[in-house]
Amino acid sequence: MKELLQSNLDNPAELEKLYRKNKSEFKKEFDVLYPEIQDRTLAEFWHTRLHYESDAINWGSLKDWRVVIIASLLAGLYAKLPEIFSIENELFYAKNLGLMVFPFVSIYFIWINKLTSKTILTVGSLFIASLLYINILPNDKSSDTLILACIHLPLLLWAILGYTYGSGNLKDLTSRLTFLRFNGDAVVMGAILVLSGMLLSGITIGLFGLIGINIEKFYMEYIGIFGAAAIPLLATHLTQTNPQLVNKVSPIIAKIFSPIVLVMLVIYLGAIVFSGKDPYNDREFLLLFNLLLIGVMALIFFSIAESSNEKNKKSGTWILLLLSLVTLIVNAIALSAIVFRINEWGLTPNRLAVLGINVLMMIHLVLVGKKLLLAVKGKTETQQVGNVISSYLPIYFIWSAIVIFLFPILFGFS
């Protein structure tokens, strides 16, 4: 699509045909191309047309809704498998939670982006291989490698979803950044749908209870589980057909929470000194410390993804730079604690996995911080910071694959 757009920039009739053939892909590829062609009158016209924000809600086509409904029903049926086949719930959901979401959202993007048969075969093979592999791992609840595989598998599945979102283009950095923005918007929309669903469920169960009919068990086992399975697909469809609904909410949330988290982190680092707690000898504290680190890293990345196209944002860039520096300090503390624990008590699957991800995050933070420093000095654009984030993402996916597929073998499934 991108090549067709470039070759038909002076052909309005052909551009209209391309737009009508696949509106969502046209818009996505046009937005990627726009910075290079924004000085052209026709390009400005299309940019205005594609980003015109109507007050009306666009529900999408009937065919799109059929895909959403069918994929949602399939996801719900997948979630009901433990009950249908008397499978142990805890292990099944631990292994398959990511598989209940990402393959079915990928079906939506396969449909919307009209992906080629070759790409569909590649995506389908990756999902099926992941499903078979994770479910043939020994059902040993005490196995660290099994727990690590279950934790890292959703990240790998998320990468496959990004592949379908980007129409199978692995090299497009801008598409990766747009995918990050989509995730932020989808999370916001999903949260709204969850709260609405909880309110509807409470009212429905309560109303039936008033007339002496207890439907709670039936409602949660059937309507509730299928509704939960549908939320990722509904959030995806609504954000794709109505970007104006949340595309201003996500940047606002990022701008509000970035300075708040910065202040919180500074105070938290100071409080550690007086609390008597430290990640060197307290395993649970180290775990929470790393979860905090991952959360702040995600906030930095989504904030940059949401603000990469804005102008006059120097104060926001300063906040992100300071937040990156403080997060780098947190990362250094966590990394030193992990090295200390390995030196004192030896190497385990958990320690090696945490060591690996912390090293990767530290390198990434250094690269992002360097670009942010250049950005506040006016020597580069925030878009370049986004490119650093995008280009590094495959490293995390490679590490996840190593943890998922090699750790069980290296550590004897222990």
C-alpha positions as CSV (number, residue, x, y, z in Angstrom):
1,M,0.0,0.0,0.0
2,K,2.8,2.4,0.9
3,E,4.4,2.0,-2.5
4,L,1.1,2.4,-4.3
5,L,0.5,5.7,-2.4
6,Q,3.9,7.0,-3.3
7,S,3.5,6.2,-7.0
8,N,0.0,7.8,-7.2
9,L,0.5,11.0,-5.2
10,D,-0.4,13.0,-8.3
11,N,-3.3,10.8,-9.3
12,P,-6.5,11.7,-7.3
13,A,-8.7,9.1,-8.9
14,E,-6.3,6.3,-8.1
15,L,-5.9,7.5,-4.5
16,E,-9.6,7.4,-4.1
17,K,-9.7,3.8,-5.4
18,L,-7.0,2.8,-3.0
19,Y,-8.9,4.4,-0.1
20,R,-12.2,2.7,-0.9
21,K,-10.4,-0.7,-1.3
22,N,-9.0,-0.7,2.2
23,K,-9.7,2.4,4.3
24,S,-7.9,1.4,7.5
25,E,-4.7,0.4,5.8
26,F,-4.8,3.5,3.5
27,K,-5.0,5.7,6.6
28,K,-2.3,3.9,8.5
29,E,0.2,4.0,5.5
30,F,-0.7,7.5,4.7
31,D,0.1,8.7,8.2
32,V,3.5,7.0,7.9
33,L,4.2,8.7,4.6
34,Y,2.7,12.1,5.5
35,P,5.8,13.7,7.1
36,E,7.7,13.2,3.8
37,I,4.9,14.7,1.5
38,Q,3.2,17.2,3.7
39,D,4.2,20.1,1.5
40,R,2.0,18.8,-1.3
41,T,-1.5,20.3,-1.6
42,L,-3.1,16.9,-2.3
43,A,-1.4,15.4,0.7
44,E,-2.7,18.1,2.9
45,F,-6.2,17.5,1.6
46,W,-6.0,13.8,2.3
47,H,-4.6,14.5,5.8
48,T,-7.5,16.8,6.6
49,R,-10.0,14.3,5.2
50,L,-8.6,11.3,7.1
51,H,-8.3,13.1,10.4
52,Y,-11.5,15.0,10.3
53,E,-13.2,14.4,13.6
54,S,-16.9,13.9,13.2
55,D,-19.3,14.1,16.2
56,A,-21.0,11.0,14.9
57,I,-20.0,7.6,16.1
58,N,-18.8,5.3,13.3
59,W,-19.8,1.7,14.1
60,G,-18.1,0.2,11.2
61,S,-19.5,-2.1,8.5
62,L,-21.7,-5.1,9.1
63,K,-18.9,-7.4,7.8
64,D,-16.5,-6.0,10.3
65,W,-19.0,-6.7,13.1
66,R,-19.4,-10.2,11.9
67,V,-15.7,-10.8,12.3
68,V,-15.7,-9.2,15.8
69,I,-18.7,-11.3,16.9
70,I,-17.3,-14.6,15.5
71,A,-13.8,-14.0,16.9
72,S,-15.4,-13.1,20.3
73,L,-17.4,-16.3,20.4
74,L,-14.4,-18.3,19.5
75,A,-12.4,-16.6,22.3
76,G,-15.2,-17.3,24.8
77,L,-15.4,-20.9,23.8
78,Y,-11.6,-21.2,24.2
79,A,-12.0,-19.8,27.7
80,K,-14.7,-22.4,28.5
81,L,-12.5,-25.4,27.5
82,P,-11.6,-26.3,31.1
83,E,-15.3,-26.7,31.9
84,I,-16.1,-28.5,28.7
85,F,-13.2,-31.0,29.0
86,S,-12.8,-31.1,32.8
87,I,-9.3,-29.5,32.6
88,E,-7.7,-28.0,35.7
89,N,-8.5,-24.3,35.6
90,E,-5.4,-22.8,37.3
91,L,-2.8,-24.3,35.0
92,F,-4.9,-24.0,31.9
93,Y,-5.5,-20.3,32.3
94,A,-1.9,-19.7,33.4
95,K,-0.7,-21.3,30.1
96,N,-3.4,-20.0,27.8
97,L,-4.4,-16.5,29.0
98,G,-2.5,-14.8,26.2
99,L,-3.8,-17.2,23.7
100,M,-7.4,-16.2,24.6
101,V,-6.6,-12.6,23.5
102,F,-3.9,-12.0,20.9
103,P,-4.8,-14.6,18.2
104,F,-8.4,-13.4,18.1
105,V,-7.5,-9.7,17.9
106,S,-5.0,-10.8,15.2
107,I,-8.0,-12.2,13.3
108,Y,-9.5,-8.8,13.3
109,F,-6.4,-7.1,11.8
110,I,-6.0,-9.9,9.3
111,W,-9.5,-9.0,8.1
112,I,-9.1,-5.3,8.3
113,N,-5.6,-5.2,6.6
114,K,-6.5,-7.8,4.0
115,L,-3.3,-9.7,4.6
116,T,-1.9,-12.1,2.1
117,S,-2.2,-15.8,2.3
118,K,1.5,-16.2,3.0
119,T,1.3,-13.7,6.0
120,I,-1.8,-15.4,7.3
121,L,-0.1,-18.8,7.1
122,T,2.9,-17.4,9.0
123,V,0.8,-15.9,11.7
124,G,-1.4,-19.0,12.1
125,S,1.7,-21.2,12.3
126,L,3.3,-19.1,15.0
127,F,0.1,-19.1,17.1
128,I,-0.5,-22.8,16.7
129,A,3.2,-23.6,17.5
130,S,2.9,-21.5,20.7
131,L,-0.4,-23.2,21.7
132,L,1.0,-26.7,21.2
133,Y,4.3,-25.9,22.9
134,I,3.0,-24.2,26.1
135,N,0.4,-26.9,26.6
136,I,2.8,-29.9,26.3
137,L,5.1,-28.5,29.0
138,P,4.9,-30.6,32.1
139,N,2.1,-29.5,34.5
140,D,4.4,-29.0,37.4
141,K,3.3,-26.0,39.5
142,S,6.7,-25.9,41.2
143,S,8.6,-25.6,37.9
144,D,10.2,-22.2,37.6
145,T,10.8,-22.6,33.9
146,L,7.0,-23.3,33.4
147,I,6.1,-20.2,35.3
148,L,8.6,-18.1,33.3
149,A,7.3,-19.5,30.0
150,C,3.7,-18.6,31.0
151,I,4.8,-15.1,32.0
152,H,6.8,-14.4,28.8
153,L,4.5,-16.1,26.3
154,P,2.0,-13.1,26.2
155,L,4.8,-10.8,25.2
156,L,5.7,-13.0,22.3
157,L,2.1,-13.3,21.3
158,W,1.8,-9.5,21.5
159,A,4.7,-9.3,19.0
160,I,2.8,-11.5,16.6
161,L,-0.2,-9.2,17.0
162,G,2.0,-6.3,16.1
163,Y,3.1,-8.1,13.0
164,T,-0.5,-8.4,11.8
165,Y,-1.2,-4.8,12.8
166,G,1.7,-3.7,10.6
167,S,0.4,-5.8,7.7
168,G,3.4,-8.1,7.9
169,N,6.0,-5.4,7.5
170,L,8.8,-6.1,10.0
171,K,11.1,-3.1,9.1
172,D,8.6,-0.2,9.4
173,L,9.6,1.6,12.7
174,T,6.8,4.2,12.4
175,S,4.2,1.3,12.2
176,R,5.7,-0.1,15.4
177,L,5.3,3.3,17.1
178,T,1.7,3.5,15.8
179,F,1.1,0.0,17.3
180,L,2.3,1.3,20.7
181,R,-0.2,4.2,20.4
182,F,-3.0,1.7,19.5
183,N,-2.2,-0.3,22.6
184,G,-2.5,2.8,24.8
185,D,-5.8,3.7,23.2
186,A,-7.1,0.1,23.4
187,V,-6.2,-0.1,27.1
188,V,-8.2,3.1,27.8
189,M,-11.2,1.9,25.7
190,G,-10.9,-1.6,27.3
191,A,-11.0,-0.1,30.8
192,I,-14.1,1.8,30.0
193,L,-15.8,-1.3,28.6
194,V,-14.8,-3.3,31.7
195,L,-16.2,-0.7,34.1
196,S,-19.4,-0.6,32.0
197,G,-19.7,-4.4,31.9
198,M,-19.2,-4.6,35.7
199,L,-21.9,-2.0,36.2
200,L,-24.3,-3.8,33.9
201,S,-23.6,-7.2,35.5
202,G,-24.2,-5.8,39.0
203,I,-27.5,-4.2,38.0
204,T,-28.7,-7.3,36.1
205,I,-27.8,-9.8,39.0
206,G,-29.3,-7.4,41.5
207,L,-32.6,-6.9,39.6
208,F,-33.1,-10.7,39.2
209,G,-32.2,-11.1,42.9
210,L,-35.0,-8.7,43.9
211,I,-37.6,-11.1,42.4
212,G,-36.1,-14.1,44.0
213,I,-34.1,-15.5,41.0
214,N,-30.4,-16.1,41.6
215,I,-28.7,-15.9,38.2
216,E,-25.2,-15.1,39.5
217,K,-23.6,-18.5,38.8
218,F,-25.2,-18.8,35.3
219,Y,-24.5,-15.2,34.4
220,M,-20.8,-15.3,35.4
221,E,-20.1,-18.8,33.8
222,Y,-21.7,-17.9,30.4
223,I,-22.5,-14.2,29.8
224,G,-19.7,-12.9,32.0
225,I,-16.9,-15.1,30.4
226,F,-18.0,-14.4,26.8
227,G,-18.3,-10.7,27.6
228,A,-14.8,-10.7,29.0
229,A,-13.5,-12.5,26.0
230,A,-15.2,-9.9,23.7
231,I,-13.7,-6.8,25.4
232,P,-10.3,-6.8,23.7
233,L,-12.0,-7.2,20.3
234,L,-14.6,-4.5,21.0
235,A,-11.9,-2.1,22.3
236,T,-9.8,-2.8,19.1
237,H,-12.7,-2.3,16.8
238,L,-13.9,0.9,18.5
239,T,-10.5,2.5,18.5
240,Q,-9.9,1.6,14.9
241,T,-13.3,3.0,13.6
242,N,-13.5,5.9,16.1
243,P,-9.9,7.1,16.9
244,Q,-11.3,10.4,18.0
245,L,-12.9,8.7,21.0
246,V,-9.7,8.1,23.0
247,N,-6.8,9.5,20.9
248,K,-6.8,12.6,23.1
249,V,-7.4,10.7,26.4
250,S,-4.2,8.6,26.2
251,P,-1.8,11.6,25.8
252,I,-3.5,13.4,28.6
253,I,-3.2,10.4,30.9
254,A,0.5,10.1,29.9
255,K,1.1,13.9,30.6
256,I,-0.6,13.8,33.9
257,F,1.1,10.7,35.3
258,S,4.6,11.2,33.9
259,P,5.4,14.1,36.4
260,I,3.5,12.4,39.2
261,V,5.5,9.1,38.7
262,L,8.7,11.1,38.6
263,V,8.1,12.7,41.9
264,M,6.9,9.4,43.4
265,L,10.1,7.6,42.3
266,V,12.3,10.3,43.7
267,I,10.5,10.1,47.1
268,Y,10.4,6.3,46.9
269,L,14.2,6.1,46.4
270,G,14.7,8.3,49.4
271,A,12.3,6.3,51.5
272,I,14.1,3.0,50.8
273,V,17.1,4.4,52.7
274,F,15.0,4.9,55.9
275,S,12.7,1.9,55.6
276,G,15.3,-0.8,56.3
277,K,14.1,-2.7,53.2
278,D,16.5,-3.5,50.4
279,P,16.3,-5.7,47.3
280,Y,19.6,-7.4,48.0
281,N,18.2,-9.7,50.8
282,D,14.5,-9.5,50.4
283,R,13.3,-11.6,47.4
284,E,9.7,-10.2,47.5
285,F,10.9,-6.7,47.6
286,L,13.1,-7.3,44.6
287,L,10.2,-8.7,42.7
288,L,8.0,-5.7,43.4
289,F,11.0,-3.4,42.6
290,N,11.2,-5.0,39.2
291,L,7.5,-4.8,38.6
292,L,7.7,-1.1,39.4
293,L,10.6,-0.7,37.0
294,I,8.6,-2.4,34.2
295,G,5.6,-0.3,34.8
296,V,7.6,3.0,34.7
297,M,9.4,1.8,31.5
298,A,6.0,1.2,29.9
299,L,4.8,4.6,30.9
300,I,7.9,6.2,29.4
301,F,7.5,4.3,26.1
302,F,3.8,5.0,25.8
303,S,4.3,8.7,26.7
304,I,6.9,9.0,23.9
305,A,4.7,7.1,21.5
306,E,1.7,9.4,22.2
307,S,3.7,12.6,22.0
308,S,6.0,11.9,19.1
309,N,3.9,13.9,16.6
310,E,3.3,16.9,18.9
311,K,5.0,20.2,18.6
312,N,6.1,22.7,21.3
313,K,6.6,19.9,23.9
314,K,10.0,20.8,25.4
315,S,8.7,20.7,29.0
316,G,7.2,17.3,28.4
317,T,10.5,16.0,26.9
318,W,12.3,17.3,30.0
319,I,10.0,15.4,32.3
320,L,10.5,12.2,30.2
321,L,14.3,12.7,30.3
322,L,14.3,13.1,34.1
323,L,12.0,10.1,34.5
324,S,14.3,8.1,32.3
325,L,17.3,9.1,34.4
326,V,15.6,8.2,37.7
327,T,14.4,4.9,36.2
328,L,17.9,4.2,35.2
329,I,19.0,4.5,38.8
330,V,16.2,2.2,39.8
331,N,17.3,-0.3,37.1
332,A,20.9,-0.1,38.4
333,I,19.8,-0.9,41.9
334,A,17.7,-3.8,40.7
335,L,20.5,-5.1,38.5
336,S,23.1,-4.9,41.3
337,A,20.7,-6.7,43.6
338,I,20.3,-9.6,41.1
339,V,24.0,-9.9,40.6
340,F,24.5,-9.9,44.3
341,R,21.9,-12.7,44.8
342,I,23.4,-14.8,42.0
343,N,26.9,-14.4,43.5
344,E,25.6,-15.4,47.0
345,W,23.1,-18.1,46.2
346,G,23.9,-19.3,42.7
347,L,22.2,-19.2,39.3
348,T,18.5,-20.2,39.0
349,P,16.0,-19.8,36.0
350,N,14.3,-16.9,37.8
351,R,17.5,-15.0,38.5
352,L,18.8,-15.5,35.0
353,A,15.5,-14.4,33.5
354,V,15.4,-11.2,35.6
355,L,19.1,-10.5,35.0
356,G,18.5,-10.7,31.3
357,I,15.5,-8.4,31.2
358,N,17.2,-5.9,33.5
359,V,20.3,-5.7,31.3
360,L,18.1,-5.2,28.2
361,M,16.1,-2.5,29.9
362,M,19.2,-0.7,31.1
363,I,20.7,-0.6,27.6
364,H,17.3,0.6,26.2
365,L,17.0,3.3,28.8
366,V,20.5,4.5,28.1
367,L,19.7,4.7,24.3
368,V,16.3,6.5,25.0
369,G,17.9,8.8,27.5
370,K,20.6,9.8,25.1
371,K,18.0,10.7,22.4
372,L,15.9,12.6,24.9
373,L,18.9,14.6,25.9
374,L,19.5,15.5,22.3
375,A,15.8,16.4,21.9
376,V,15.8,18.9,24.8
377,K,18.9,20.5,23.3
378,G,17.1,20.8,20.0
379,K,19.5,18.6,18.2
380,T,16.9,15.9,17.3
381,E,13.1,15.4,17.1
382,T,11.0,13.4,19.5
383,Q,10.2,11.2,16.6
384,Q,13.8,10.0,16.6
385,V,13.3,9.0,20.3
386,G,10.3,7.0,19.2
387,N,12.4,5.3,16.5
388,V,14.9,4.2,19.2
389,I,12.1,2.6,21.1
390,S,10.6,0.9,18.0
391,S,14.0,-0.4,16.7
392,Y,14.8,-2.0,20.1
393,L,11.5,-3.9,20.7
394,P,12.6,-7.0,18.8
395,I,15.4,-7.6,21.3
396,Y,12.7,-8.1,24.1
397,F,10.9,-10.5,21.9
398,I,14.0,-12.5,21.2
399,W,14.8,-12.7,24.9
400,S,11.2,-13.8,25.6
401,A,11.6,-16.6,23.0
402,I,14.8,-17.7,24.7
403,V,13.1,-17.9,28.1
404,I,10.1,-19.7,26.7
405,F,11.7,-22.3,24.5
406,L,15.3,-22.7,25.8
407,F,15.1,-22.2,29.5
408,P,13.0,-25.4,30.1
409,I,15.6,-27.4,28.2
410,L,18.6,-25.7,29.8
411,F,17.3,-26.2,33.3
412,G,15.7,-29.6,32.9
413,F,12.1,-28.3,33.2
414,S,12.8,-27.5,36.8
